[in-house]
Amino acid sequence: MDRERRLICKATIALGAATLIPACGGSNKMTATCSEASVGVGNASSVPVDTGVNFPTAEAKVGMSIFICHDNDGYFAVDAGCTHLGCDVALKNPTDLKQGFACPCHGATYDANGENPTSPAPAGLTHYLVCGEASGELVVDLSTEVDPKTRFNP
């Protein structure tokens, strides 16, 4: 009987851990819910894989716009404001996200994920939570910063 109880306890713990690990960041796929203050940024179908779309918004922390990007892992949003002095960065090539971002003011560059900045930028671009609706509409929660590896995958 003790053996059965231990097996049941082990199975319960394993099942509980398996359900909690994705919620605690064990996965880079995002299934969270955006807040009511989220900004609609268009339909997912308007952002093909390996591209990014600039979306103007006064709510972005540094810049005046954000990029909605789509790579093989899903959708992500980055603040377009360069971390040097806040100039809006641009995609080096709008049809090829893999080439990354560049700041026209002082020459800083970022990789396709908005990370690995070059001088004079001191840090990577800020990433925000992306959520989706049943209609295919993407929304960005500008009040929630997320790890740069986080993706929304409908």
N, CA, C and O atoms as a GROMACS GRO file, in nm:
protein
  616
    1MET      N    1   0.082  -0.119   0.000
    1MET     CA    2   0.000   0.000   0.000
    1MET      C    3   0.086   0.126   0.000
    1MET      O    4   0.054   0.223  -0.069
    2ASP      N    5   0.197   0.127   0.077
    2ASP     CA    6   0.287   0.241   0.078
    2ASP      C    7   0.345   0.266  -0.061
    2ASP      O    8   0.359   0.381  -0.104
    3ARG      N    9   0.379   0.158  -0.131
    3ARG     CA   10   0.434   0.169  -0.266
    3ARG      C   11   0.334   0.235  -0.361
    3ARG      O   12   0.371   0.322  -0.439
    4GLU      N   13   0.207   0.193  -0.354
    4GLU     CA   14   0.102   0.252  -0.437
    4GLU      C   15   0.087   0.401  -0.409
    4GLU      O   16   0.074   0.481  -0.502
    5ARG      N   17   0.089   0.440  -0.283
    5ARG     CA   18   0.073   0.580  -0.244
    5ARG      C   19   0.190   0.662  -0.301
    5ARG      O   20   0.169   0.772  -0.352
    6ARG      N   21   0.313   0.608  -0.292
    6ARG     CA   22   0.430   0.679  -0.346
    6ARG      C   23   0.418   0.695  -0.496
    6ARG      O   24   0.449   0.802  -0.549
    7LEU      N   25   0.373   0.590  -0.567
    7LEU     CA   26   0.356   0.599  -0.712
    7LEU      C   27   0.252   0.705  -0.749
    7LEU      O   28   0.271   0.782  -0.843
    8ILE      N   29   0.142   0.706  -0.676
    8ILE     CA   30   0.038   0.807  -0.701
    8ILE      C   31   0.093   0.946  -0.675
    8ILE      O   32   0.069   1.038  -0.754
    9CYS      N   33   0.166   0.964  -0.566
    9CYS     CA   34   0.225   1.095  -0.536
    9CYS      C   35   0.323   1.138  -0.644
    9CYS      O   36   0.322   1.253  -0.687
   10LYS      N   37   0.410   1.046  -0.688
   10LYS     CA   38   0.507   1.078  -0.793
   10LYS      C   39   0.436   1.118  -0.923
   10LYS      O   40   0.474   1.214  -0.990
   11ALA      N   41   0.332   1.042  -0.957
   11ALA     CA   42   0.258   1.071  -1.080
   11ALA      C   43   0.190   1.207  -1.070
   11ALA      O   44   0.188   1.283  -1.167
   12THR      N   45   0.134   1.238  -0.954
   12THR     CA   46   0.067   1.367  -0.935
   12THR      C   47   0.166   1.481  -0.945
   12THR      O   48   0.137   1.583  -1.008
   13ILE      N   49   0.283   1.466  -0.884
   13ILE     CA   50   0.386   1.570  -0.890
   13ILE      C   51   0.435   1.588  -1.033
   13ILE      O   52   0.452   1.701  -1.079
   14ALA      N   53   0.458   1.478  -1.104
   14ALA     CA   54   0.505   1.486  -1.242
   14ALA      C   55   0.402   1.555  -1.331
   14ALA      O   56   0.438   1.639  -1.414
   15LEU      N   57   0.275   1.522  -1.314
   15LEU     CA   58   0.169   1.584  -1.393
   15LEU      C   59   0.159   1.732  -1.361
   15LEU      O   60   0.145   1.815  -1.451
   16GLY      N   61   0.166   1.766  -1.233
   16GLY     CA   62   0.161   1.907  -1.193
   16GLY      C   63   0.277   1.985  -1.250
   16GLY      O   64   0.259   2.096  -1.299
   17ALA      N   65   0.397   1.929  -1.245
   17ALA     CA   66   0.514   1.997  -1.300
   17ALA      C   67   0.501   2.013  -1.451
   17ALA      O   68   0.538   2.118  -1.505
   18ALA      N   69   0.449   1.912  -1.518
   18ALA     CA   70   0.435   1.920  -1.663
   18ALA      C   71   0.338   2.031  -1.705
   18ALA      O   72   0.355   2.091  -1.810
   19THR      N   73   0.238   2.058  -1.623
   19THR     CA   74   0.144   2.164  -1.658
   19THR      C   75   0.196   2.301  -1.617
   19THR      O   76   0.158   2.401  -1.677
   20LEU      N   77   0.281   2.307  -1.515
   20LEU     CA   78   0.334   2.436  -1.470
   20LEU      C   79   0.455   2.483  -1.547
   20LEU      O   80   0.473   2.604  -1.561
   21ILE      N   81   0.537   2.395  -1.598
   21ILE     CA   82   0.660   2.436  -1.664
   21ILE      C   83   0.634   2.533  -1.779
   21ILE      O   84   0.702   2.635  -1.786
   22PRO      N   85   0.539   2.508  -1.872
   22PRO     CA   86   0.515   2.607  -1.976
   22PRO      C   87   0.469   2.742  -1.920
   22PRO      O   88   0.505   2.846  -1.975
   23ALA      N   89   0.391   2.742  -1.815
   23ALA     CA   90   0.342   2.868  -1.758
   23ALA      C   91   0.453   2.945  -1.690
   23ALA      O   92   0.442   3.067  -1.672
   24CYS      N   93   0.559   2.878  -1.650
   24CYS     CA   94   0.670   2.942  -1.580
   24CYS      C   95   0.785   2.976  -1.674
   24CYS      O   96   0.894   3.007  -1.627
   25GLY      N   97   0.763   2.971  -1.802
   25GLY     CA   98   0.868   3.010  -1.894
   25GLY      C   99   0.946   2.894  -1.954
   25GLY      O  100   1.051   2.916  -2.013
   26GLY      N  101   0.897   2.774  -1.941
   26GLY     CA  102   0.965   2.660  -2.000
   26GLY      C  103   0.949   2.656  -2.151
   26GLY      O  104   1.013   2.574  -2.217
   27SER      N  105   0.868   2.741  -2.205
   27SER     CA  106   0.844   2.746  -2.349
   27SER      C  107   0.856   2.890  -2.395
   27SER      O  108   0.824   2.982  -2.320
   28ASN      N  109   0.900   2.909  -2.518
   28ASN     CA  110   0.909   3.044  -2.573
   28ASN      C  111   0.780   3.084  -2.645
   28ASN      O  112   0.769   3.197  -2.692
   29LYS      N  113   0.686   2.994  -2.654
   29LYS     CA  114   0.557   3.024  -2.715
   29LYS      C  115   0.470   3.094  -2.612
   29LYS      O  116   0.468   3.054  -2.496
   30MET      N  117   0.398   3.197  -2.654
   30MET     CA  118   0.320   3.275  -2.559
   30MET      C  119   0.172   3.244  -2.574
   30MET      O  120   0.118   3.246  -2.685
   31THR      N  121   0.106   3.216  -2.463
   31THR     CA  122  -0.037   3.192  -2.464
   31THR      C  123  -0.106   3.282  -2.362
   31THR      O  124  -0.221   3.258  -2.326
   32ALA      N  125  -0.038   3.385  -2.316
   32ALA     CA  126  -0.092   3.474  -2.214
   32ALA      C  127  -0.202   3.563  -2.270
   32ALA      O  128  -0.223   3.569  -2.391
   33THR      N  129  -0.270   3.632  -2.181
   33THR     CA  130  -0.377   3.722  -2.218
   33THR      C  131  -0.328   3.866  -2.205
   33THR      O  132  -0.271   3.903  -2.103
   34CYS      N  133  -0.351   3.945  -2.307
   34CYS     CA  134  -0.313   4.085  -2.303
   34CYS      C  135  -0.412   4.164  -2.219
   34CYS      O  136  -0.528   4.124  -2.203
   35SER      N  137  -0.367   4.277  -2.166
   35SER     CA  138  -0.453   4.361  -2.082
   35SER      C  139  -0.552   4.440  -2.168
   35SER      O  140  -0.543   4.443  -2.290
   36GLU      N  141  -0.646   4.503  -2.101
   36GLU     CA  142  -0.746   4.585  -2.171
   36GLU      C  143  -0.683   4.705  -2.240
   36GLU      O  144  -0.742   4.760  -2.333
   37ALA      N  145  -0.565   4.746  -2.197
   37ALA     CA  146  -0.497   4.862  -2.255
   37ALA      C  147  -0.418   4.826  -2.381
   37ALA      O  148  -0.342   4.908  -2.432
   38SER      N  149  -0.437   4.706  -2.432
   38SER     CA  150  -0.362   4.662  -2.550
   38SER      C  151  -0.402   4.739  -2.674
   38SER      O  152  -0.512   4.793  -2.684
   39VAL      N  153  -0.309   4.742  -2.769
   39VAL     CA  154  -0.330   4.815  -2.895
   39VAL      C  155  -0.344   4.714  -3.008
   39VAL      O  156  -0.258   4.627  -3.025
   40GLY      N  157  -0.451   4.724  -3.086
   40GLY     CA  158  -0.468   4.639  -3.203
   40GLY      C  159  -0.371   4.683  -3.312
   40GLY      O  160  -0.356   4.802  -3.338
   41VAL      N  161  -0.304   4.585  -3.376
   41VAL     CA  162  -0.203   4.619  -3.476
   41VAL      C  163  -0.227   4.552  -3.611
   41VAL      O  164  -0.136   4.543  -3.693
   42GLY      N  165  -0.348   4.505  -3.635
   42GLY     CA  166  -0.379   4.445  -3.764
   42GLY      C  167  -0.384   4.294  -3.759
   42GLY      O  168  -0.365   4.232  -3.655
   43ASN      N  169  -0.412   4.237  -3.874
   43ASN     CA  170  -0.429   4.094  -3.886
   43ASN      C  171  -0.295   4.024  -3.904
   43ASN      O  172  -0.206   4.075  -3.971
   44ALA      N  173  -0.283   3.908  -3.845
   44ALA     CA  174  -0.160   3.830  -3.854
   44ALA      C  175  -0.121   3.802  -3.999
   44ALA      O  176  -0.002   3.794  -4.031
   45SER      N  177  -0.219   3.786  -4.085
   45SER     CA  178  -0.190   3.755  -4.225
   45SER      C  179  -0.119   3.869  -4.298
   45SER      O  180  -0.063   3.848  -4.405
   46SER      N  181  -0.120   3.990  -4.240
   46SER     CA  182  -0.054   4.103  -4.305
   46SER      C  183   0.095   4.113  -4.269
   46SER      O  184   0.163   4.206  -4.312
   47VAL      N  185   0.144   4.017  -4.189
   47VAL     CA  186   0.286   4.015  -4.152
   47VAL      C  187   0.343   3.878  -4.191
   47VAL      O  188   0.345   3.786  -4.109
   48PRO      N  189   0.390   3.865  -4.316
   48PRO     CA  190   0.445   3.737  -4.360
   48PRO      C  191   0.570   3.698  -4.280
   48PRO      O  192   0.633   3.783  -4.217
   49VAL      N  193   0.605   3.571  -4.283
   49VAL     CA  194   0.725   3.522  -4.216
   49VAL      C  195   0.848   3.598  -4.268
   49VAL      O  196   0.859   3.627  -4.387
   50ASP      N  197   0.940   3.628  -4.177
   50ASP     CA  198   1.065   3.699  -4.205
   50ASP      C  199   1.046   3.844  -4.248
   50ASP      O  200   1.127   3.898  -4.323
   51THR      N  201   0.937   3.905  -4.200
   51THR     CA  202   0.916   4.048  -4.225
   51THR      C  203   0.877   4.117  -4.095
   51THR      O  204   0.850   4.053  -3.994
   52GLY      N  205   0.874   4.247  -4.101
   52GLY     CA  206   0.830   4.328  -3.990
   52GLY      C  207   0.752   4.446  -4.042
   52GLY      O  208   0.779   4.497  -4.151
   53VAL      N  209   0.654   4.491  -3.964
   53VAL     CA  210   0.571   4.605  -4.004
   53VAL      C  211   0.579   4.710  -3.894
   53VAL      O  212   0.560   4.680  -3.777
   54ASN      N  213   0.607   4.833  -3.934
   54ASN     CA  214   0.613   4.943  -3.839
   54ASN      C  215   0.472   4.991  -3.810
   54ASN      O  216   0.393   5.016  -3.901
   55PHE      N  217   0.441   5.004  -3.681
   55PHE     CA  218   0.308   5.048  -3.639
   55PHE      C  219   0.323   5.170  -3.548
   55PHE      O  220   0.372   5.157  -3.436
   56PRO      N  221   0.282   5.288  -3.594
   56PRO     CA  222   0.294   5.409  -3.511
   56PRO      C  223   0.203   5.403  -3.388
   56PRO      O  224   0.086   5.365  -3.399
   57THR      N  225   0.256   5.442  -3.274
   57THR     CA  226   0.177   5.449  -3.152
   57THR      C  227   0.243   5.544  -3.053
   57THR      O  228   0.364   5.538  -3.033
   58ALA      N  229   0.166   5.629  -2.993
   58ALA     CA  230   0.218   5.723  -2.894
   58ALA      C  231   0.249   5.654  -2.762
   58ALA      O  232   0.316   5.711  -2.676
   59GLU      N  233   0.201   5.529  -2.745
   59GLU     CA  234   0.218   5.460  -2.618
   59GLU      C  235   0.354   5.392  -2.601
   59GLU      O  236   0.391   5.358  -2.489
   60ALA      N  237   0.429   5.372  -2.710
   60ALA     CA  238   0.558   5.304  -2.698
   60ALA      C  239   0.649   5.383  -2.604
   60ALA      O  240   0.648   5.506  -2.606
   61LYS      N  241   0.726   5.312  -2.522
   61LYS     CA  242   0.804   5.377  -2.418
   61LYS      C  243   0.912   5.470  -2.470
   61LYS      O  244   0.920   5.584  -2.424
   62VAL      N  245   0.994   5.427  -2.564
   62VAL     CA  246   1.106   5.509  -2.608
   62VAL      C  247   1.071   5.579  -2.738
   62VAL      O  248   1.076   5.702  -2.747
   63GLY      N  249   1.036   5.502  -2.838
   63GLY     CA  250   1.007   5.560  -2.969
   63GLY      C  251   0.860   5.595  -2.984
   63GLY      O  252   0.782   5.587  -2.889
   64MET      N  253   0.825   5.633  -3.102
   64MET     CA  254   0.686   5.665  -3.131
   64MET      C  255   0.620   5.554  -3.212
   64MET      O  256   0.509   5.572  -3.263
   65SER      N  257   0.686   5.441  -3.225
   65SER     CA  258   0.627   5.330  -3.298
   65SER      C  259   0.685   5.198  -3.248
   65SER      O  260   0.785   5.194  -3.176
   66ILE      N  261   0.620   5.090  -3.290
   66ILE     CA  262   0.667   4.956  -3.259
   66ILE      C  263   0.673   4.878  -3.389
   66ILE      O  264   0.608   4.914  -3.487
   67PHE      N  265   0.750   4.772  -3.389
   67PHE     CA  266   0.753   4.680  -3.502
   67PHE      C  267   0.682   4.552  -3.462
   67PHE      O  268   0.709   4.496  -3.355
   68ILE      N  269   0.593   4.506  -3.548
   68ILE     CA  270   0.533   4.374  -3.534
   68ILE      C  271   0.612   4.286  -3.631
   68ILE      O  272   0.612   4.310  -3.751
   69CYS      N  273   0.677   4.186  -3.577
   69CYS     CA  274   0.765   4.102  -3.657
   69CYS      C  275   0.717   3.957  -3.654
   69CYS      O  276   0.648   3.914  -3.562
   70HIS      N  277   0.755   3.884  -3.758
   70HIS     CA  278   0.714   3.744  -3.770
   70HIS      C  279   0.834   3.664  -3.818
   70HIS      O  280   0.885   3.684  -3.928
   71ASP      N  281   0.880   3.573  -3.733
   71ASP     CA  282   0.986   3.482  -3.774
   71ASP      C  283   0.933   3.339  -3.769
   71ASP      O  284   0.814   3.318  -3.748
   72ASN      N  285   1.019   3.243  -3.788
   72ASN     CA  286   0.974   3.103  -3.791
   72ASN      C  287   0.913   3.056  -3.660
   72ASN      O  288   0.839   2.958  -3.658
   73ASP      N  289   0.943   3.125  -3.549
   73ASP     CA  290   0.889   3.086  -3.419
   73ASP      C  291   0.758   3.154  -3.384
   73ASP      O  292   0.692   3.113  -3.288
   74GLY      N  293   0.718   3.258  -3.458
   74GLY     CA  294   0.592   3.327  -3.430
   74GLY      C  295   0.605   3.477  -3.442
   74GLY      O  296   0.696   3.529  -3.506
   75TYR      N  297   0.512   3.547  -3.378
   75TYR     CA  298   0.504   3.693  -3.384
   75TYR      C  299   0.564   3.754  -3.258
   75TYR      O  300   0.551   3.699  -3.149
   76PHE      N  301   0.630   3.869  -3.275
   76PHE     CA  302   0.682   3.942  -3.160
   76PHE      C  303   0.676   4.091  -3.190
   76PHE      O  304   0.668   4.132  -3.305
   77ALA      N  305   0.680   4.171  -3.083
   77ALA     CA  306   0.672   4.317  -3.098
   77ALA      C  307   0.791   4.380  -3.027
   77ALA      O  308   0.824   4.345  -2.914
   78VAL      N  309   0.855   4.475  -3.095
   78VAL     CA  310   0.966   4.549  -3.036
   78VAL      C  311   0.941   4.699  -3.049
   78VAL      O  312   0.885   4.746  -3.147
   79ASP      N  313   0.985   4.772  -2.947
   79ASP     CA  314   0.978   4.917  -2.950
   79ASP      C  315   1.078   4.964  -3.055
   79ASP      O  316   1.193   4.918  -3.056
   80ALA      N  317   1.038   5.054  -3.141
   80ALA     CA  318   1.126   5.102  -3.247
   80ALA      C  319   1.227   5.205  -3.197
   80ALA      O  320   1.317   5.244  -3.272
   81GLY      N  321   1.215   5.249  -3.073
   81GLY     CA  322   1.305   5.352  -3.021
   81GLY      C  323   1.444   5.298  -2.992
   81GLY      O  324   1.459   5.206  -2.910
   82CYS      N  325   1.544   5.354  -3.058
   82CYS     CA  326   1.682   5.315  -3.032
   82CYS      C  327   1.715   5.342  -2.886
   82CYS      O  328   1.676   5.444  -2.830
   83THR      N  329   1.785   5.250  -2.825
   83THR     CA  330   1.817   5.263  -2.683
   83THR      C  331   1.930   5.363  -2.658
   83THR      O  332   1.968   5.384  -2.543
   84HIS      N  333   1.984   5.423  -2.763
   84HIS     CA  334   2.086   5.526  -2.746
   84HIS      C  335   2.021   5.659  -2.710
   84HIS      O  336   2.035   5.706  -2.598
   85LEU      N  337   1.950   5.719  -2.805
   85LEU     CA  338   1.885   5.848  -2.779
   85LEU      C  339   1.738   5.852  -2.820
   85LEU      O  340   1.677   5.958  -2.818
   86GLY      N  341   1.682   5.737  -2.857
   86GLY     CA  342   1.539   5.730  -2.884
   86GLY      C  343   1.494   5.752  -3.026
   86GLY      O  344   1.374   5.751  -3.053
   87CYS      N  345   1.587   5.772  -3.119
   87CYS     CA  346   1.546   5.783  -3.260
   87CYS      C  347   1.479   5.652  -3.302
   87CYS      O  348   1.517   5.546  -3.253
   88ASP      N  349   1.380   5.659  -3.390
   88ASP     CA  350   1.317   5.536  -3.438
   88ASP      C  351   1.410   5.462  -3.533
   88ASP      O  352   1.459   5.518  -3.630
   89VAL      N  353   1.432   5.335  -3.502
   89VAL     CA  354   1.511   5.249  -3.591
   89VAL      C  355   1.424   5.209  -3.709
   89VAL      O  356   1.303   5.227  -3.708
   90ALA      N  357   1.489   5.154  -3.810
   90ALA     CA  358   1.418   5.103  -3.927
   90ALA      C  359   1.473   4.966  -3.959
   90ALA      O  360   1.586   4.932  -3.923
   91LEU      N  361   1.393   4.887  -4.027
   91LEU     CA  362   1.443   4.759  -4.077
   91LEU      C  363   1.545   4.788  -4.187
   91LEU      O  364   1.522   4.875  -4.271
   92LYS      N  365   1.656   4.717  -4.186
   92LYS     CA  366   1.755   4.737  -4.292
   92LYS      C  367   1.695   4.702  -4.428
   92LYS      O  368   1.725   4.766  -4.529
   93ASN      N  369   1.608   4.600  -4.429
   93ASN     CA  370   1.538   4.560  -4.550
   93ASN      C  371   1.398   4.513  -4.507
   93ASN      O  372   1.385   4.407  -4.446
   94PRO      N  373   1.293   4.591  -4.538
   94PRO     CA  374   1.158   4.557  -4.491
   94PRO      C  375   1.107   4.420  -4.534
   94PRO      O  376   1.015   4.366  -4.472
   95THR      N  377   1.163   4.363  -4.639
   95THR     CA  378   1.117   4.232  -4.684
   95THR      C  379   1.207   4.119  -4.634
   95THR      O  380   1.188   4.003  -4.672
   96ASP      N  381   1.308   4.153  -4.550
   96ASP     CA  382   1.397   4.050  -4.498
   96ASP      C  383   1.436   4.083  -4.354
   96ASP      O  384   1.539   4.146  -4.330
   97LEU      N  385   1.354   4.041  -4.261
   97LEU     CA  386   1.376   4.068  -4.120
   97LEU      C  387   1.513   4.020  -4.073
   97LEU      O  388   1.572   4.080  -3.982
   98LYS      N  389   1.565   3.915  -4.134
   98LYS     CA  390   1.692   3.856  -4.092
   98LYS      C  391   1.808   3.956  -4.098
   98LYS      O  392   1.910   3.935  -4.033
   99GLN      N  393   1.794   4.064  -4.175
   99GLN     CA  394   1.901   4.164  -4.185
   99GLN      C  395   1.903   4.259  -4.066
   99GLN      O  396   2.000   4.332  -4.047
  100GLY      N  397   1.797   4.259  -3.985
  100GLY     CA  398   1.795   4.336  -3.862
  100GLY      C  399   1.752   4.481  -3.878
  100GLY      O  400   1.694   4.521  -3.978
  101PHE      N  401   1.782   4.558  -3.772
  101PHE     CA  402   1.740   4.697  -3.761
  101PHE      C  403   1.862   4.790  -3.758
  101PHE      O  404   1.971   4.749  -3.718
  102ALA      N  405   1.843   4.914  -3.802
  102ALA     CA  406   1.949   5.015  -3.797
  102ALA      C  407   1.891   5.148  -3.754
  102ALA      O  408   1.779   5.183  -3.790
  103CYS      N  409   1.968   5.223  -3.677
  103CYS     CA  410   1.928   5.356  -3.635
  103CYS      C  411   1.987   5.458  -3.731
  103CYS      O  412   2.109   5.461  -3.751
  104PRO      N  413   1.903   5.542  -3.792
  104PRO     CA  414   1.954   5.640  -3.888
  104PRO      C  415   2.026   5.758  -3.822
  104PRO      O  416   2.096   5.833  -3.891
  105CYS      N  417   2.009   5.777  -3.693
  105CYS     CA  418   2.068   5.894  -3.627
  105CYS      C  419   2.218   5.879  -3.597
  105CYS      O  420   2.296   5.968  -3.629
  106HIS      N  421   2.255   5.768  -3.536
  106HIS     CA  422   2.394   5.754  -3.493
  106HIS      C  423   2.457   5.621  -3.532
  106HIS      O  424   2.567   5.590  -3.487
  107GLY      N  425   2.388   5.543  -3.614
  107GLY     CA  426   2.448   5.424  -3.672
  107GLY      C  427   2.440   5.294  -3.593
  107GLY      O  428   2.498   5.194  -3.636
  108ALA      N  429   2.372   5.292  -3.480
  108ALA     CA  430   2.359   5.167  -3.404
  108ALA      C  431   2.280   5.066  -3.487
  108ALA      O  432   2.191   5.103  -3.564
  109THR      N  433   2.314   4.939  -3.470
  109THR     CA  434   2.240   4.833  -3.538
  109THR      C  435   2.198   4.728  -3.436
  109THR      O  436   2.256   4.717  -3.329
  110TYR      N  437   2.096   4.651  -3.473
  110TYR     CA  438   2.043   4.543  -3.390
  110TYR      C  439   2.019   4.424  -3.481
  110TYR      O  440   1.997   4.442  -3.601
  111ASP      N  441   2.023   4.303  -3.426
  111ASP     CA  442   1.994   4.186  -3.507
  111ASP      C  443   1.843   4.175  -3.534
  111ASP      O  444   1.767   4.263  -3.494
  112ALA      N  445   1.802   4.069  -3.599
  112ALA     CA  446   1.661   4.051  -3.638
  112ALA      C  447   1.567   4.042  -3.519
  112ALA      O  448   1.447   4.063  -3.534
  113ASN      N  449   1.620   4.012  -3.401
  113ASN     CA  450   1.538   4.002  -3.282
  113ASN      C  451   1.545   4.129  -3.197
  113ASN      O  452   1.490   4.134  -3.087
  114GLY      N  453   1.613   4.232  -3.248
  114GLY     CA  454   1.626   4.357  -3.173
  114GLY      C  455   1.731   4.348  -3.064
  114GLY      O  456   1.734   4.432  -2.974
  115GLU      N  457   1.817   4.248  -3.071
  115GLU     CA  458   1.921   4.229  -2.971
  115GLU      C  459   2.059   4.254  -3.032
  115GLU      O  460   2.071   4.294  -3.148
  116ASN      N  461   2.163   4.230  -2.952
  116ASN     CA  462   2.302   4.245  -2.994
  116ASN      C  463   2.329   4.382  -3.056
  116ASN      O  464   2.375   4.391  -3.170
  117PRO      N  465   2.301   4.489  -2.981
  117PRO     CA  466   2.321   4.623  -3.035
  117PRO      C  467   2.469   4.655  -3.055
  117PRO      O  468   2.556   4.603  -2.985
  118THR      N  469   2.495   4.741  -3.154
  118THR     CA  470   2.630   4.794  -3.172
  118THR      C  471   2.632   4.934  -3.114
  118THR      O  472   2.528   4.995  -3.091
  119SER      N  473   2.750   4.984  -3.090
  119SER     CA  474   2.768   5.117  -3.034
  119SER      C  475   2.705   5.221  -3.127
  119SER      O  476   2.713   5.207  -3.249
  120PRO      N  477   2.643   5.322  -3.074
  120PRO     CA  478   2.641   5.365  -2.935
  120PRO      C  479   2.521   5.315  -2.854
  120PRO      O  480   2.501   5.360  -2.741
  121ALA      N  481   2.440   5.223  -2.907
  121ALA     CA  482   2.324   5.172  -2.833
  121ALA      C  483   2.369   5.086  -2.715
  121ALA      O  484   2.450   4.995  -2.733
  122PRO      N  485   2.318   5.114  -2.595
  122PRO     CA  486   2.363   5.039  -2.477
  122PRO      C  487   2.289   4.908  -2.451
  122PRO      O  488   2.336   4.825  -2.373
  123ALA      N  489   2.175   4.887  -2.516
  123ALA     CA  490   2.093   4.768  -2.488
  123ALA      C  491   2.008   4.734  -2.609
  123ALA      O  492   1.994   4.813  -2.702
  124GLY      N  493   1.951   4.614  -2.606
  124GLY     CA  494   1.861   4.571  -2.712
  124GLY      C  495   1.728   4.643  -2.704
  124GLY      O  496   1.699   4.713  -2.607
  125LEU      N  497   1.648   4.627  -2.808
  125LEU     CA  498   1.516   4.690  -2.812
  125LEU      C  499   1.421   4.621  -2.715
  125LEU      O  500   1.433   4.501  -2.690
  126THR      N  501   1.327   4.696  -2.661
  126THR     CA  502   1.228   4.643  -2.566
  126THR      C  503   1.125   4.558  -2.640
  126THR      O  504   1.073   4.599  -2.744
  127HIS      N  505   1.096   4.440  -2.586
  127HIS     CA  506   0.995   4.350  -2.642
  127HIS      C  507   0.868   4.358  -2.559
  127HIS      O  508   0.873   4.368  -2.436
  128TYR      N  509   0.753   4.354  -2.627
  128TYR     CA  510   0.622   4.360  -2.561
  128TYR      C  511   0.542   4.233  -2.588
  128TYR      O  512   0.568   4.162  -2.685
  129LEU      N  513   0.446   4.208  -2.502
  129LEU     CA  514   0.360   4.092  -2.513
  129LEU      C  515   0.268   4.104  -2.635
  129LEU      O  516   0.202   4.207  -2.653
  130VAL      N  517   0.264   4.000  -2.717
  130VAL     CA  518   0.174   3.994  -2.833
  130VAL      C  519   0.070   3.887  -2.805
  130VAL      O  520   0.104   3.776  -2.761
  131CYS      N  521  -0.055   3.918  -2.830
  131CYS     CA  522  -0.166   3.823  -2.816
  131CYS      C  523  -0.246   3.823  -2.946
  131CYS      O  524  -0.226   3.909  -3.032
  132GLY      N  525  -0.335   3.728  -2.958
  132GLY     CA  526  -0.417   3.721  -3.077
  132GLY      C  527  -0.562   3.697  -3.043
  132GLY      O  528  -0.596   3.647  -2.935
  133GLU      N  529  -0.647   3.732  -3.136
  133GLU     CA  530  -0.790   3.708  -3.121
  133GLU      C  531  -0.834   3.606  -3.224
  133GLU      O  532  -0.762   3.580  -3.320
  134ALA      N  533  -0.949   3.548  -3.205
  134ALA     CA  534  -1.000   3.443  -3.294
  134ALA      C  535  -1.009   3.491  -3.438
  134ALA      O  536  -0.998   3.411  -3.531
  135SER      N  537  -1.029   3.620  -3.459
  135SER     CA  538  -1.042   3.678  -3.593
  135SER      C  539  -0.908   3.685  -3.666
  135SER      O  540  -0.904   3.715  -3.785
  136GLY      N  541  -0.798   3.658  -3.595
  136GLY     CA  542  -0.665   3.672  -3.655
  136GLY      C  543  -0.600   3.806  -3.622
  136GLY      O  544  -0.485   3.830  -3.658
  137GLU      N  545  -0.675   3.892  -3.554
  137GLU     CA  546  -0.622   4.023  -3.514
  137GLU      C  547  -0.513   4.005  -3.409
  137GLU      O  548  -0.530   3.931  -3.313
  138LEU      N  549  -0.401   4.075  -3.429
  138LEU     CA  550  -0.294   4.076  -3.330
  138LEU      C  551  -0.309   4.199  -3.242
  138LEU      O  552  -0.344   4.307  -3.291
  139VAL      N  553  -0.281   4.183  -3.115
  139VAL     CA  554  -0.281   4.296  -3.022
  139VAL      C  555  -0.150   4.293  -2.944
  139VAL      O  556  -0.093   4.187  -2.920
  140VAL      N  557  -0.104   4.412  -2.906
  140VAL     CA  558   0.020   4.425  -2.831
  140VAL      C  559  -0.010   4.493  -2.699
  140VAL      O  560  -0.075   4.598  -2.695
  141ASP      N  561   0.037   4.432  -2.592
  141ASP     CA  562   0.020   4.488  -2.459
  141ASP      C  563   0.147   4.567  -2.425
  141ASP      O  564   0.248   4.509  -2.383
  142LEU      N  565   0.141   4.699  -2.444
  142LEU     CA  566   0.258   4.785  -2.422
  142LEU      C  567   0.290   4.804  -2.275
  142LEU      O  568   0.391   4.866  -2.241
  143SER      N  569   0.205   4.752  -2.187
  143SER     CA  570   0.234   4.760  -2.044
  143SER      C  571   0.307   4.637  -1.994
  143SER      O  572   0.344   4.630  -1.877
  144THR      N  573   0.330   4.539  -2.083
  144THR     CA  574   0.394   4.415  -2.042
  144THR      C  575   0.517   4.387  -2.128
  144THR      O  576   0.506   4.349  -2.244
  145GLU      N  577   0.635   4.407  -2.069
  145GLU     CA  578   0.759   4.372  -2.137
  145GLU      C  579   0.783   4.222  -2.120
  145GLU      O  580   0.752   4.165  -2.015
  146VAL      N  581   0.838   4.160  -2.223
  146VAL     CA  582   0.864   4.016  -2.220
  146VAL      C  583   1.007   3.986  -2.262
  146VAL      O  584   1.076   4.072  -2.319
  147ASP      N  585   1.051   3.865  -2.234
  147ASP     CA  586   1.182   3.818  -2.276
  147ASP      C  587   1.191   3.824  -2.429
  147ASP      O  588   1.093   3.792  -2.497
  148PRO      N  589   1.305   3.863  -2.485
  148PRO     CA  590   1.318   3.873  -2.630
  148PRO      C  591   1.292   3.742  -2.706
  148PRO      O  592   1.269   3.746  -2.827
  149LYS      N  593   1.295   3.630  -2.640
  149LYS     CA  594   1.269   3.502  -2.707
  149LYS      C  595   1.121   3.467  -2.711
  149LYS      O  596   1.082   3.370  -2.775
  150THR      N  597   1.038   3.544  -2.644
  150THR     CA  598   0.895   3.516  -2.637
  150THR      C  599   0.828   3.542  -2.772
  150THR      O  600   0.852   3.644  -2.836
  151ARG      N  601   0.745   3.449  -2.812
  151ARG     CA  602   0.671   3.460  -2.938
  151ARG      C  603   0.525   3.425  -2.916
  151ARG      O  604   0.490   3.347  -2.827
  152PHE      N  605   0.440   3.486  -2.998
  152PHE     CA  606   0.298   3.446  -3.004
  152PHE      C  607   0.284   3.360  -3.127
  152PHE      O  608   0.321   3.401  -3.237
  153ASN      N  609   0.230   3.242  -3.109
  153ASN     CA  610   0.212   3.150  -3.220
  153ASN      C  611   0.067   3.104  -3.221
  153ASN      O  612   0.028   3.018  -3.143
  154PRO      N  613  -0.012   3.161  -3.310
  154PRO     CA  614  -0.157   3.127  -3.311
  154PRO      C  615  -0.182   2.980  -3.344
  154PRO      O  616  -0.298   2.937  -3.349
   0.00000   0.00000   0.00000
